[in-house]
Amino acid sequence: MEKIIMKTKKSNYGIKSLVGSLFVAAALSTSSCSKFLDIIPDNVAVVEHAFKLRTEAEKYLFTCYSYLPKNGDGWFNVGMMSGDEIWLPQEDQAHWHPAFRIAQGMQNVGDPLFNEWGGNQKGGDGRFNYLKMFQGIRHCNIFLENLRDESLVPDLPLAERERWIGEVEFLKAYYHYYLLQMYGPVPIIDVNTLESSEPEDLYYKREPVDDCVSYISDLLDAAAEKLPPRIVDENKELGRATKAIALSVKARLWLLAASPLFNGNPDYANFIDKDGVHLFNSTYDPAKWEKARDAAKAAIDMAEEDGAELYYYTNDRYGLSEDTRTQLNIRNAVTERWGEEVIWGLSNSYFVNEALCMPPLARGTNVDRFQLQGVWGAPIKIAKQYYTKNGVPIEEDKTLDYTDYMTVRTAVNEERFLIEPGYQTARLNYDREPRFYASLGFDGGRWYMKDGTSTASDENGMYVQSKNVERAGFGHFTNWNETGYFIKKLVHWESTTNTTNAPTWKQYPWPEIRLAELYLAYAEALNEITGGSTEAIAYLDRIRERAGLEGVVTSWTNYAKRPEKYQEQEGLREIIHRERLIELAFEGKRFWDLRRWKKSAEELNKDITGFTMTGKTIATYNIEKTIFNQTFIAPRDYFWPIGNWDIRRNPLLVENPGW
């Protein structure tokens, strides 16, 4: 059988063959409840054999799914670890990986880090080094070519055939989208071609960004028409594509296309291919925001029709305080398995890094530092981005003073569900919004877990002690938190950690898309079309209400130094951006949002700072310390380099500007 290669939509350029038999990645199985991606497909040496019977074709379907990014593992979630939101110990490289090295300015053209173009430098143990996006697209094309031939797979019912085609059209669109946000203009790989083609037909070229967006959008529309509105067989099929998932990715796509990085960006006005074709349209197009608005609303309507709603912790069996219940609203929106807010949960990628988020806690018996490491740290600037308890930024609140935010204060009994009473900790940790306390652990901060007390009560519960030689502090030879802020948001509250034995983590499918993200996307698009949109504010207020805050109008009117801010397009844009950074913190979204807003050059040139973790006393610990001088070179760093090897072997490729 002659090998096939990929061919682009608009030209005769294909990608060189990925030789060998069909490569299949074993999906991770971390749950006792088996989902469809837990199946490990057989290797198929001859493609025809894969489409003789339904059972074999189904294995090929799962092979197409196997190229989805493993975002539930921080080692492979490039958005989570390549920016400034989570920082690892600077002097100990045990937990470093290619994504984190990008955060430290180590990206390069000689051997690009987290190289989705060539498939290497993606993880320290090599598990996913050869899961290439282009290889995934190739298998999608093979699957679609064969499934569209109704003479093949004769035992496959027509309705199921249609659904499978829709699923793989979705995957093919998603893989193109994933490459687009990382590299900018990419090849459009629409069909495969034979390896026996002429040499000049075995190369590919990058297509203009607008063409890429239109192609992906059309493919998502085609997929959505074929996909089911909901998963019926939840025991076997959770995580497979649905109409709501396809429409949600389309909303992400158009939000990206409408944003400053792609919409009229003058930085790439002279970026052309070797035929002189401009790869970026440098003319701003306001109609893209209308498409983003319509796509987000369509996704919201479909998701809500399928029963999606913002998560609320309502079944309180333990008599928890209002503070703790509100925190569980926020934490469980992410960690609840297949919760009502999750539109797309990745059943091929459960979150596996809870131990890296959670430290040993006082009044707990979890003392094994090899089981509870807490090495993921949030820089102080991330802690500062959260609102005050009044629902406005700390620099805008006219009633609360954070000028000396490292000044120490003593917690009182009324704050006992947030901070240990009598404990002295920095001013920055007081009078903050519920999402601050739900998302971050800090010296003196309470950390509610179901097994934190014998009755699961939040009275007299566990808390963090993170000064040097304390239980969560510096002093261990390999495991410590560099900044003093631990990532509470990602730890499931029902994991068993207060034990002398190894913790039992209640892992959960990674919530790749949840309803709150769509609300924020819709609000952003509305404001760009009509500045100060009241409808945009209404959608923000839905999220704020769940987070225990008053609405935008009330909060800014009563507490902000500039109470009219929300009435202006630029002011409301700042509010929407801040709301998005807070609500979606530690979910791998900030990295991409800063890029599409063209704010990376501002934010990623700020120093990474934290508490002085070597300090043993209140006075020596509560001092802000510079950990790393982060740099971002614009416009170069907005897109990955393709790399010298691929540029040299393909005479039609052009490298991204600056590389």
ROMARTI-959715 format. One record per residue (C-alpha): residue number from 1; x negated, y negated, z. Coordinates in steps of 0.001 Angstrom, whole numbers, plus 500000, padded with zeros to 6 digits. Each point is the difference from the previous one (the first is absolute). Example, Ala and Ser with C-alpha at 12.3 -4.5 7.8 and 13.67 -1.06 7.14 Angstrom:
{1,{487700,504500,507800}}
{2,{498630,496560,499340}}
This chain:
{1,{500000,500000,500000}}
{2,{498683,496581,499079}}
{3,{499425,497613,502849}}
{4,{502015,496813,500157}}
{5,{499072,496546,501131}}
{6,{501962,496881,500802}}
{7,{501046,497518,497382}}
{8,{501038,496418,500567}}
{9,{503376,498596,499077}}
{10,{498879,497179,497755}}
{11,{496856,501297,498363}}
{12,{498222,503147,498922}}
{13,{497681,499965,502976}}
{14,{500182,502890,502445}}
{15,{498021,500988,503039}}
{16,{497393,502719,499646}}
{17,{501075,503473,501004}}
{18,{499874,500991,503624}}
{19,{498553,503420,499339}}
{20,{500679,503247,501772}}
{21,{503148,501647,501179}}
{22,{502778,498136,501718}}
{23,{498697,498398,503203}}
{24,{502465,500151,502848}}
{25,{499702,498357,503402}}
{26,{501429,501825,502959}}
{27,{502481,497749,501735}}
{28,{499475,499480,503692}}
{29,{502397,501846,502255}}
{30,{500133,498426,503439}}
{31,{503590,500636,500926}}
{32,{501799,503085,501167}}
{33,{502810,499010,497636}}
{34,{498838,501080,496533}}
{35,{500601,497474,497246}}
{36,{499597,500499,496265}}
{37,{496489,498555,499801}}
{38,{498747,502593,502474}}
{39,{500067,502457,497097}}
{40,{496585,500638,498491}}
{41,{500419,500546,496242}}
{42,{498028,502717,498246}}
{43,{497293,499064,497526}}
{44,{501321,500313,496453}}
{45,{497363,500769,497398}}
{46,{502300,499743,496982}}
{47,{502588,497232,499958}}
{48,{502576,502041,498099}}
{49,{500278,502438,502901}}
{50,{501071,497156,502265}}
{51,{503163,499376,497992}}
{52,{501320,503501,499351}}
{53,{502029,500260,503199}}
{54,{501536,497609,502492}}
{55,{497814,501181,502893}}
{56,{496795,499242,498116}}
{57,{501278,496657,498712}}
{58,{500900,499020,503560}}
{59,{496417,500617,501057}}
{60,{498855,497651,497268}}
{61,{502510,497425,501248}}
{62,{498403,500173,503440}}
{63,{496584,499653,498402}}
{64,{501144,496675,498563}}
{65,{501018,498932,503525}}
{66,{496668,501055,501470}}
{67,{498233,496883,498690}}
{68,{502002,497652,502212}}
{69,{497658,498001,502274}}
{70,{499562,501560,503447}}
{71,{500977,496789,501786}}
{72,{500787,501781,503263}}
{73,{496268,500443,500540}}
{74,{498017,496831,500680}}
{75,{497011,501487,498221}}
{76,{501965,499891,496751}}
{77,{502350,497037,500505}}
{78,{497995,497328,498267}}
{79,{502479,497274,500924}}
{80,{499733,500806,503680}}
{81,{496219,500033,500335}}
{82,{498492,497774,497257}}
{83,{501059,496593,501314}}
{84,{499860,498392,503431}}
{85,{502898,501567,501903}}
{86,{498238,502986,501595}}
{87,{496336,500003,500983}}
{88,{497775,502934,500968}}
{89,{497009,500065,502371}}
{90,{497263,498031,498316}}
{91,{496981,501822,501435}}
{92,{501365,503520,499577}}
{93,{500746,501251,496496}}
{94,{501656,503277,501017}}
{95,{503408,498726,498883}}
{96,{498888,497922,497019}}
{97,{501292,500919,496556}}
{98,{500049,498404,496522}}
{99,{503087,497849,500651}}
{100,{498489,498487,503152}}
{101,{496718,499393,498204}}
{102,{501939,497867,497510}}
{103,{501170,497895,502954}}
{104,{496339,499387,500789}}
{105,{499213,498747,496505}}
{106,{498309,503160,498705}}
{107,{502046,500393,496790}}
{108,{497724,500318,496976}}
{109,{499875,500860,496294}}
{110,{497308,502669,500240}}
{111,{502113,502454,501976}}
{112,{503361,498339,500763}}
{113,{501547,500760,503360}}
{114,{503459,501573,500084}}
{115,{499720,500430,496261}}
{116,{503470,500834,498685}}
{117,{498782,499548,496425}}
{118,{497513,502840,500159}}
{119,{501311,501766,503094}}
{120,{496904,500013,502225}}
{121,{498834,498186,503153}}
{122,{503454,500327,501561}}
{123,{499268,501906,503180}}
{124,{497133,501217,502107}}
{125,{500839,503699,499905}}
{126,{500739,500177,496279}}
{127,{503541,501354,500408}}
{128,{501545,497511,497578}}
{129,{496960,498808,498086}}
{130,{501261,501530,496778}}
{131,{503664,499110,500237}}
{132,{499786,497602,497086}}
{133,{502954,497807,499129}}
{134,{499316,500466,496304}}
{135,{499977,503745,500511}}
{136,{503341,499723,501755}}
{137,{501392,498010,497064}}
{138,{498667,502662,497632}}
{139,{501907,502722,501834}}
{140,{503132,497852,500024}}
{141,{499762,499673,496230}}
{142,{499538,503749,499583}}
{143,{503019,500650,502189}}
{144,{502223,497494,498190}}
{145,{499013,501236,496541}}
{146,{500940,503548,500918}}
{147,{503138,499316,502074}}
{148,{501465,497803,497260}}
{149,{499826,503030,497711}}
{150,{503183,501826,500947}}
{151,{498756,503198,498369}}
{152,{497500,500318,502845}}
{153,{500856,501105,503554}}
{154,{503255,501612,498837}}
{155,{501148,500846,503538}}
{156,{499901,496354,501102}}
{157,{503511,498446,500248}}
{158,{500470,496827,497975}}
{159,{500825,497802,503022}}
{160,{496907,501188,501850}}
{161,{497880,499495,496887}}
{162,{501234,496432,499795}}
{163,{499180,499375,503662}}
{164,{496497,501445,499693}}
{165,{499301,497825,496973}}
{166,{501124,496986,502019}}
{167,{497729,500959,502890}}
{168,{496935,500250,497787}}
{169,{500858,496805,498138}}
{170,{500066,498353,503419}}
{171,{496641,501490,500976}}
{172,{498439,498960,496712}}
{173,{501285,496451,500512}}
{174,{498777,499929,503600}}
{175,{496495,501149,499059}}
{176,{499796,497207,497410}}
{177,{501261,497500,502598}}
{178,{497466,501185,502572}}
{179,{497165,499435,497513}}
{180,{501438,496628,498929}}
{181,{499885,498486,503486}}
{182,{496447,501251,500455}}
{183,{498432,499237,496603}}
{184,{502302,497529,498272}}
{185,{500420,500889,496300}}
{186,{499852,503762,499461}}
{187,{500519,502386,497093}}
{188,{503593,500999,499314}}
{189,{499790,503783,499794}}
{190,{503289,500913,498381}}
{191,{499241,503299,498245}}
{192,{497183,502525,499776}}
{193,{498006,500692,496869}}
{194,{497815,502860,498794}}
{195,{496323,500196,500836}}
{196,{499329,500773,496344}}
{197,{500921,496432,499095}}
{198,{497408,497722,498467}}
{199,{497419,498648,502495}}
{200,{501377,496476,499774}}
{201,{503404,501325,501053}}
{202,{498603,501468,503200}}
{203,{499462,496643,501653}}
{204,{502510,497709,501666}}
{205,{500306,496287,500501}}
{206,{501582,497818,502643}}
{207,{503374,498469,499159}}
{208,{501138,496479,500966}}
{209,{501523,499737,503471}}
{210,{503432,498937,498723}}
{211,{500125,503038,497718}}
{212,{499048,502264,502898}}
{213,{502737,498530,502208}}
{214,{502657,500346,497292}}
{215,{498998,503582,499277}}
{216,{500063,501035,503666}}
{217,{503305,498187,500578}}
{218,{501667,501697,497037}}
{219,{498714,503390,501102}}
{220,{501359,499464,503506}}
{221,{503385,499063,498526}}
{222,{500000,503170,497924}}
{223,{499091,502051,503043}}
{224,{502649,498377,502220}}
{225,{502746,500988,497559}}
{226,{499071,503665,500425}}
{227,{499226,500125,503713}}
{228,{502496,500963,502704}}
{229,{501336,497236,502274}}
{230,{499026,502022,503061}}
{231,{498318,503220,501092}}
{232,{502606,502649,500770}}
{233,{497756,502918,501012}}
{234,{498041,498203,502726}}
{235,{498291,503157,501226}}
{236,{498135,500436,496712}}
{237,{500042,496770,498046}}
{238,{499407,496997,502274}}
{239,{497334,497824,498425}}
{240,{500963,500713,496407}}
{241,{500913,497058,497811}}
{242,{503479,498507,500168}}
{243,{501684,497124,498211}}
{244,{499373,497722,503019}}
{245,{496293,500862,500029}}
{246,{499601,499242,496293}}
{247,{501848,496691,500336}}
{248,{497916,499090,503070}}
{249,{496742,500534,498112}}
{250,{501434,497866,497191}}
{251,{500643,497261,502581}}
{252,{496373,500257,501137}}
{253,{498831,499853,496380}}
{254,{501862,496799,499163}}
{255,{499032,498364,503288}}
{256,{496390,500682,499022}}
{257,{500542,498744,496434}}
{258,{501678,496787,501184}}
{259,{497360,499157,502604}}
{260,{497111,497550,499452}}
{261,{497361,502671,499330}}
{262,{501813,501171,496862}}
{263,{502351,497140,499135}}
{264,{498204,497129,498286}}
{265,{496656,500593,501692}}
{266,{497436,497610,498432}}
{267,{497092,502042,501379}}
{268,{500502,502578,497228}}
{269,{500934,497696,497135}}
{270,{496857,501050,498112}}
{271,{500133,503698,500844}}
{272,{500212,501717,496600}}
{273,{499282,503459,498619}}
{274,{497532,500744,497218}}
{275,{502634,499226,497372}}
{276,{500584,496551,501482}}
{277,{503364,500923,501555}}
{278,{500773,498047,503184}}
{279,{500636,502431,502841}}
{280,{501668,497428,502287}}
{281,{502699,497497,499092}}
{282,{498822,496772,501617}}
{283,{503405,498314,499545}}
{284,{502217,500089,503070}}
{285,{503351,501677,499327}}
{286,{502755,499253,502556}}
{287,{502200,502684,498411}}
{288,{497789,502628,501626}}
{289,{501317,498908,503394}}
{290,{503534,500522,498730}}
{291,{499073,503521,498973}}
{292,{498414,500539,503418}}
{293,{503173,498728,501679}}
{294,{502277,502216,497921}}
{295,{497781,503053,500456}}
{296,{499858,499548,503779}}
{297,{503778,499528,500266}}
{298,{500670,503077,497864}}
{299,{497693,502045,502227}}
{300,{501655,498680,503167}}
{301,{503482,500755,498692}}
{302,{499027,503524,498980}}
{303,{498216,500699,503290}}
{304,{502875,498694,502120}}
{305,{502494,501941,497914}}
{306,{497954,503084,500865}}
{307,{500313,499159,503709}}
{308,{496754,498102,500647}}
{309,{500097,497457,502815}}
{310,{497587,498294,502356}}
{311,{499014,502335,502819}}
{312,{501264,499349,503531}}
{313,{499205,502087,503069}}
{314,{503522,500662,501281}}
{315,{500057,503381,501718}}
{316,{498332,498906,503244}}
{317,{499879,502981,502355}}
{318,{497413,498583,502384}}
{319,{501418,496677,501184}}
{320,{497282,497986,498288}}
{321,{499659,496252,500345}}
{322,{501079,497676,497222}}
{323,{496322,499200,499335}}
{324,{499138,503648,499427}}
{325,{503108,500723,497932}}
{326,{499148,497107,497701}}
{327,{496458,501297,499632}}
{328,{501396,503403,499029}}
{329,{502160,498308,497368}}
{330,{496756,498850,498417}}
{331,{497757,503012,500574}}
{332,{502594,502583,498999}}
{333,{500815,498185,496772}}
{334,{496620,501355,498878}}
{335,{499487,503171,502038}}
{336,{503497,501546,500023}}
{337,{499919,503046,497725}}
{338,{502193,499339,496971}}
{339,{501642,497130,501885}}
{340,{502905,498092,498525}}
{341,{497750,497100,499029}}
{342,{497537,502100,497999}}
{343,{500746,499904,496281}}
{344,{496915,501915,498919}}
{345,{498233,502269,502457}}
{346,{496926,501817,498700}}
{347,{500538,503651,500806}}
{348,{496566,500730,498526}}
{349,{498355,497664,502501}}
{350,{500910,499944,503676}}
{351,{498346,497368,502185}}
{352,{497033,501801,501545}}
{353,{498109,497209,501795}}
{354,{501934,499515,503237}}
{355,{496938,500955,502072}}
{356,{498024,497240,498285}}
{357,{502666,497484,501035}}
{358,{500648,500997,503606}}
{359,{497554,499585,502895}}
{360,{500010,501838,503346}}
{361,{502422,498188,502314}}
{362,{500000,499141,503678}}
{363,{502488,502005,502108}}
{364,{499630,502736,497435}}
{365,{497952,503193,500005}}
{366,{498928,499769,496360}}
{367,{496308,499647,500690}}
{368,{498479,502007,497142}}
{369,{498274,497330,497911}}
{370,{499560,502430,497119}}
{371,{503780,500391,499773}}
{372,{500952,496374,500699}}
{373,{497548,497695,498313}}
{374,{501828,496758,499212}}
{375,{497292,498896,497576}}
{376,{502358,498134,497657}}
{377,{499856,496384,501120}}
{378,{501953,496951,498872}}
{379,{497959,496769,499794}}
{380,{501078,497035,502122}}
{381,{501224,498136,496910}}
{382,{502559,502786,499438}}
{383,{501183,499670,503607}}
{384,{500310,496235,499498}}
{385,{502242,500392,496941}}
{386,{502924,501274,502110}}
{387,{502597,497493,501157}}
{388,{500553,498702,503492}}
{389,{503040,501255,501910}}
{390,{501829,497047,498414}}
{391,{499602,501448,496514}}
{392,{497546,497461,498540}}
{393,{496202,500142,499434}}
{394,{497824,499279,503026}}
{395,{498512,496951,498260}}
{396,{503478,498587,499295}}
{397,{501750,500589,503347}}
{398,{500495,496621,501690}}
{399,{500964,501572,503342}}
{400,{497060,502407,500485}}
{401,{496303,499153,499979}}
{402,{497478,502475,498584}}
{403,{497129,497560,499594}}
{404,{497886,501990,502475}}
{405,{501345,503412,499020}}
{406,{497191,501925,501710}}
{407,{500714,498414,503386}}
{408,{500987,502693,502504}}
{409,{503440,500108,501624}}
{410,{501545,502395,502535}}
{411,{503103,501991,499021}}
{412,{503071,499691,502206}}
{413,{502577,502661,500831}}
{414,{502532,498666,497467}}
{415,{497474,500891,497278}}
{416,{499499,503579,501252}}
{417,{501311,501700,496858}}
{418,{497500,498046,497912}}
{419,{496954,499567,502252}}
{420,{498998,501763,503212}}
{421,{501067,497743,502940}}
{422,{497061,498365,501747}}
{423,{497706,500703,497048}}
{424,{497880,497170,498636}}
{425,{499824,499780,496231}}
{426,{499558,497354,497310}}
{427,{502566,497260,499364}}
{428,{500340,501319,496444}}
{429,{501822,503052,501375}}
{430,{502765,498063,501775}}
{431,{503306,498586,498766}}
{432,{499862,501859,496702}}
{433,{502737,501471,497842}}
{434,{501079,503667,500417}}
{435,{498158,501096,496844}}
{436,{496734,498926,501627}}
{437,{500592,502327,502949}}
{438,{501405,502766,497789}}
{439,{497041,499900,497625}}
{440,{496960,499341,502192}}
{441,{498457,501443,503119}}
{442,{497604,497778,501964}}
{443,{498257,499702,503356}}
{444,{502808,500024,502563}}
{445,{502712,500657,497420}}
{446,{502694,502581,500718}}
{447,{500180,502915,497567}}
{448,{503265,501907,500219}}
{449,{499997,503714,499187}}
{450,{502796,502427,500777}}
{451,{497677,502037,502234}}
{452,{498534,496914,501685}}
{453,{501922,500734,503202}}
{454,{501625,503130,501387}}
{455,{503476,498635,499192}}
{456,{499098,498348,496656}}
{457,{500783,496657,501651}}
{458,{498120,496865,498998}}
{459,{499671,498931,503631}}
{460,{496440,500310,501321}}
{461,{498902,501385,496633}}
{462,{496626,500378,498312}}
{463,{497870,497048,498966}}
{464,{496646,499207,498379}}
{465,{496727,499306,501819}}
{466,{497399,499155,497375}}
{467,{497131,498190,501679}}
{468,{496587,501677,499866}}
{469,{499926,503418,501753}}
{470,{503769,499926,500600}}
{471,{502125,502781,498541}}
{472,{500607,498365,496619}}
{473,{496851,497905,499979}}
{474,{496576,499946,498450}}
{475,{497522,502375,501568}}
{476,{500594,503249,498194}}
{477,{497143,500914,497678}}
{478,{502127,500451,496876}}
{479,{503610,498901,500490}}
{480,{501025,496467,500824}}
{481,{502208,497180,498782}}
{482,{498041,497092,498542}}
{483,{502566,497212,500438}}
{484,{502048,500703,503143}}
{485,{503304,500393,498141}}
{486,{501324,503538,499451}}
{487,{502575,500963,497326}}
{488,{503035,500995,502076}}
{489,{502484,499644,497130}}
{490,{498884,503174,498232}}
{491,{500139,502321,503036}}
{492,{503203,502012,500359}}
{493,{501522,499344,503431}}
{494,{500865,503689,500458}}
{495,{496493,501327,499407}}
{496,{498724,501891,503035}}
{497,{496902,498207,501295}}
{498,{500312,499785,503792}}
{499,{498453,503400,500525}}
{500,{496770,501706,500955}}
{501,{500287,502038,496802}}
{502,{499489,498827,496453}}
{503,{502721,497529,498930}}
{504,{502825,501234,497807}}
{505,{500639,497406,497328}}
{506,{503499,499704,498584}}
{507,{498819,499206,496507}}
{508,{502344,498449,497467}}
{509,{500213,499626,496213}}
{510,{498358,496745,499022}}
{511,{502744,497360,499407}}
{512,{498753,498739,496657}}
{513,{503050,497782,499480}}
{514,{502539,498949,502599}}
{515,{503023,497752,499746}}
{516,{498392,497057,501810}}
{517,{497439,499724,497190}}
{518,{502789,499634,497429}}
{519,{501725,497302,502078}}
{520,{496728,498079,500120}}
{521,{499417,500418,496265}}
{522,{503490,498734,499242}}
{523,{499589,497007,502312}}
{524,{496665,499110,498410}}
{525,{501412,500081,496481}}
{526,{503086,497990,501000}}
{527,{497884,497208,501462}}
{528,{497769,499821,496920}}
{529,{503124,499505,497861}}
{530,{501842,497651,502364}}
{531,{497808,498371,502625}}
{532,{501344,500220,503537}}
{533,{502516,502672,498989}}
{534,{502568,500618,502735}}
{535,{500488,503544,498714}}
{536,{496269,500624,500363}}
{537,{500190,498819,503611}}
{538,{502974,502303,500624}}
{539,{497939,503023,498950}}
{540,{497088,498899,502174}}
{541,{502385,499669,502917}}
{542,{501096,503623,499648}}
{543,{496429,501072,500661}}
{544,{499458,497427,502739}}
{545,{503155,501085,501837}}
{546,{498759,503590,500091}}
{547,{496686,498667,501310}}
{548,{501726,498244,502896}}
{549,{499631,496460,498601}}
{550,{502394,497178,499249}}
{551,{500543,498991,496386}}
{552,{497659,497815,497979}}
{553,{502155,496876,500230}}
{554,{500520,500263,503763}}
{555,{496359,500792,500754}}
{556,{498500,497227,497872}}
{557,{502616,497439,501005}}
{558,{499504,500544,503731}}
{559,{496333,500920,500333}}
{560,{497926,498992,496975}}
{561,{497886,496886,499659}}
{562,{501398,499639,496469}}
{563,{503634,501036,500409}}
{564,{500964,499315,496370}}
{565,{497378,502358,498585}}
{566,{502451,502692,498907}}
{567,{501921,497505,497834}}
{568,{497129,499626,497512}}
{569,{498823,502561,497463}}
{570,{496353,499862,501091}}
{571,{500923,500095,503674}}
{572,{502375,502919,499624}}
{573,{497399,501747,497838}}
{574,{497561,499787,502926}}
{575,{502663,501353,502348}}
{576,{500826,502906,497661}}
{577,{496341,500869,499522}}
{578,{499385,499933,503762}}
{579,{503121,502062,500666}}
{580,{498814,502596,497501}}
{581,{496499,500193,501493}}
{582,{501490,500537,503470}}
{583,{502791,502428,499129}}
{584,{497848,502201,497742}}
{585,{496800,499775,502059}}
{586,{497807,503132,499998}}
{587,{502057,501600,497210}}
{588,{497479,499357,497226}}
{589,{501873,497021,498524}}
{590,{497982,496967,501190}}
{591,{497005,500859,497803}}
{592,{502087,499973,496801}}
{593,{502160,497027,501053}}
{594,{496994,497748,500642}}
{595,{498800,500859,496518}}
{596,{503200,499372,498108}}
{597,{500475,496693,501878}}
{598,{496358,499089,499196}}
{599,{499366,499510,503719}}
{600,{497201,502560,500315}}
{601,{497346,497388,499343}}
{602,{501296,498096,503022}}
{603,{500778,502831,502423}}
{604,{497187,502422,499166}}
{605,{497343,497346,500435}}
{606,{500892,499572,503663}}
{607,{497868,501710,502630}}
{608,{501150,503235,501583}}
{609,{500111,499316,503748}}
{610,{501024,501836,503150}}
{611,{499618,500052,503747}}
{612,{496523,500602,501400}}
{613,{500435,503736,500487}}
{614,{496694,500360,501840}}
{615,{501256,497677,502730}}
{616,{500655,501681,503340}}
{617,{501757,497137,501743}}
{618,{503013,497847,499213}}
{619,{497724,497060,499290}}
{620,{497555,501848,497726}}
{621,{502637,502041,498135}}
{622,{502426,497195,499091}}
{623,{497621,498212,497673}}
{624,{500598,499980,496248}}
{625,{497082,501622,498212}}
{626,{499147,499974,496293}}
{627,{499766,503581,498782}}
{628,{499518,499596,496263}}
{629,{499668,497150,497505}}
{630,{502410,501185,497325}}
{631,{499619,498649,496461}}
{632,{502265,500003,496968}}
{633,{498753,498707,496652}}
{634,{502761,498573,497815}}
{635,{501113,500786,497398}}
{636,{497724,503031,499777}}
{637,{501286,501888,503029}}
{638,{503674,499788,499103}}
{639,{499580,503070,497798}}
{640,{497905,503167,500211}}
{641,{497089,500478,497594}}
{642,{500474,502768,497462}}
{643,{496326,500820,500402}}
{644,{496923,500266,497826}}
{645,{500434,503649,499089}}
{646,{503492,499661,498517}}
{647,{499200,496687,498335}}
{648,{496926,501486,498278}}
{649,{501653,503179,498780}}
{650,{503046,498231,498556}}
{651,{499124,497244,497479}}
{652,{503544,498592,500118}}
{653,{500097,499247,503707}}
{654,{499238,496598,501509}}
{655,{499047,499533,503647}}
{656,{501952,497793,502393}}
{657,{498653,496423,500284}}
{658,{497210,499531,502506}}
{659,{498839,503609,499945}}
